[in-house]
Amino acid sequence: MVSEIRLFVEPEFQQKAQQYSAVLSSRGVMVNLEIIEKLNTRFLRFHPELALCVDESGLWLCANGMKMQPDWKAEVPRLKRASLKSEMIARACNLGEKPNLIDATAGLGHDSLLMAHLGADVTLVERHPILFTLLEDTKSQAEHDPFLSSVVARIDLIFSDSADYLIQQAEQSNIVDVVYLDPMFPQRDQNQQAIKKQAQVKKQMQLLHMLLPEDGEMDLGDNLLILAQKIAKRVIVKRPRLAVYLASQEPNHQWQGDACRFDAYFQQHLVK
Ligand SMILES: C[S@@+](CC[C@H](N)C(=O)[O-])C[C@H]1O[C@@H](n2cnc3c(N)ncnc32)[C@H](O)[C@@H]1O
């Protein structure tokens, strides 16, 4: 995991950048702050390695001339189109019942934003310190957005490894309606159809994959399924369409889409 990273900022936002640095350092990331004259596309193209930058819109991850943040405001049109009927994730997670739900693999938080919009009370867990800090920033900005404020009021962010968090919930005998898992899946192992689509993979995902490298340290989340089954009436696992089952466990039910599917594991003994 990245433990040292450069942060580029123009003099105007230096104070803000120092605040982010302090937060990141409390989470184990050493930030090398660099004051630069102009933070623009040209600058980012000349500094292609993975870094952070700060501007009037807050904290960004940047690399290869691109920058990204978990842009929840950009999701608003999609949220407005979404309904319990049209979204497969809504059927899989039974969102019509307004469940309490732990999303144990937060990432950019887009799935959870949709689920909170459709009625779930979401606890969003992310272990990566940089990604978590980006999420925290995005959430606090969304709190001031007229459309998103009521949605994000249903989202709690937790900085933790989900394995630890799920074990803690089990020890406290806390049962939840749903645990949602969307662990990383090695791009090289995805099916042909998914590979063809890679050309269109949004830059957000490209940068996410740079931050969370596949080699050596990628944890595919098998242990999370086992732990989630101890505390959730329903565990939903998002997978590429033709991917192997998580933890080699055959699900009780599946919802199939064009690019991905949802595998469901029901724990009848936890349903009262
Ligand atoms: C594919 S992304 C999830 C994308 C997400 N569903 C979205 O809508 O943006 C997987 C994320 O899960 C996180 N993750 C994987 N294993 C984890 C664990 N044990 N605890 C906490 N976070 C984990 C990774 O750091 C990564 O950010």
Ligand as a Chemical Component Dictionary entry (heavy atoms), coordinates in Angstrom:
data_LIG
# 
_chem_comp.id                   LIG 
_chem_comp.type                 NON-POLYMER 
_chem_comp.pdbx_formal_charge   0 
_chem_comp.three_letter_code    LIG 
# 
loop_
_chem_comp_atom.comp_id 
_chem_comp_atom.atom_id 
_chem_comp_atom.alt_atom_id 
_chem_comp_atom.type_symbol 
_chem_comp_atom.charge 
_chem_comp_atom.model_Cartn_x 
_chem_comp_atom.model_Cartn_y 
_chem_comp_atom.model_Cartn_z 
_chem_comp_atom.pdbx_ordinal 
LIG C1  C1  C 0  -13.701 -2.537 -6.735 1  
LIG S1  S1  S 1  -13.502 -1.365 -5.455 2  
LIG C2  C2  C 0  -15.179 -1.091 -4.981 3  
LIG C3  C3  C 0  -15.904 -0.145 -5.896 4  
LIG C4  C4  C 0  -17.197 0.321  -5.303 5  
LIG N1  N1  N 0  -18.208 -0.713 -5.295 6  
LIG C5  C5  C 0  -17.727 1.573  -5.995 7  
LIG O1  O1  O 0  -18.926 1.628  -6.313 8  
LIG O2  O2  O -1 -16.949 2.510  -6.209 9  
LIG C6  C6  C 0  -12.909 -2.305 -4.104 10 
LIG C7  C7  C 0  -12.521 -1.465 -2.884 11 
LIG O3  O3  O 0  -12.571 -2.286 -1.737 12 
LIG C8  C8  C 0  -11.511 -1.940 -0.890 13 
LIG N2  N2  N 0  -11.246 -3.131 -0.056 14 
LIG C9  C9  C 0  -10.867 -4.361 -0.476 15 
LIG N3  N3  N 0  -10.720 -5.187 0.568  16 
LIG C10 C10 C 0  -11.018 -4.464 1.682  17 
LIG C11 C11 C 0  -11.033 -4.761 3.071  18 
LIG N4  N4  N 0  -10.693 -5.962 3.533  19 
LIG N5  N5  N 0  -11.402 -3.779 3.921  20 
LIG C12 C12 C 0  -11.754 -2.555 3.470  21 
LIG N6  N6  N 0  -11.726 -2.202 2.167  22 
LIG C13 C13 C 0  -11.372 -3.149 1.285  23 
LIG C14 C14 C 0  -10.363 -1.608 -1.825 24 
LIG O4  O4  O 0  -9.407  -0.783 -1.155 25 
LIG C15 C15 C 0  -11.112 -0.883 -2.924 26 
LIG O5  O5  O 0  -11.190 0.490  -2.668 27 
# 
loop_
_chem_comp_bond.comp_id 
_chem_comp_bond.atom_id_1 
_chem_comp_bond.atom_id_2 
_chem_comp_bond.value_order 
_chem_comp_bond.pdbx_ordinal 
LIG C1  S1  SING 1  
LIG S1  C2  SING 2  
LIG S1  C6  SING 3  
LIG C2  C3  SING 4  
LIG C3  C4  SING 5  
LIG C4  N1  SING 6  
LIG C4  C5  SING 7  
LIG C5  O1  DOUB 8  
LIG C5  O2  SING 9  
LIG C6  C7  SING 10 
LIG C7  O3  SING 11 
LIG C7  C15 SING 12 
LIG O3  C8  SING 13 
LIG C8  N2  SING 14 
LIG C8  C14 SING 15 
LIG N2  C9  SING 16 
LIG N2  C13 SING 17 
LIG C9  N3  DOUB 18 
LIG N3  C10 SING 19 
LIG C10 C11 SING 20 
LIG C10 C13 DOUB 21 
LIG C11 N4  SING 22 
LIG C11 N5  DOUB 23 
LIG N5  C12 SING 24 
LIG C12 N6  DOUB 25 
LIG N6  C13 SING 26 
LIG C14 O4  SING 27 
LIG C14 C15 SING 28 
LIG C15 O5  SING 29 
# 
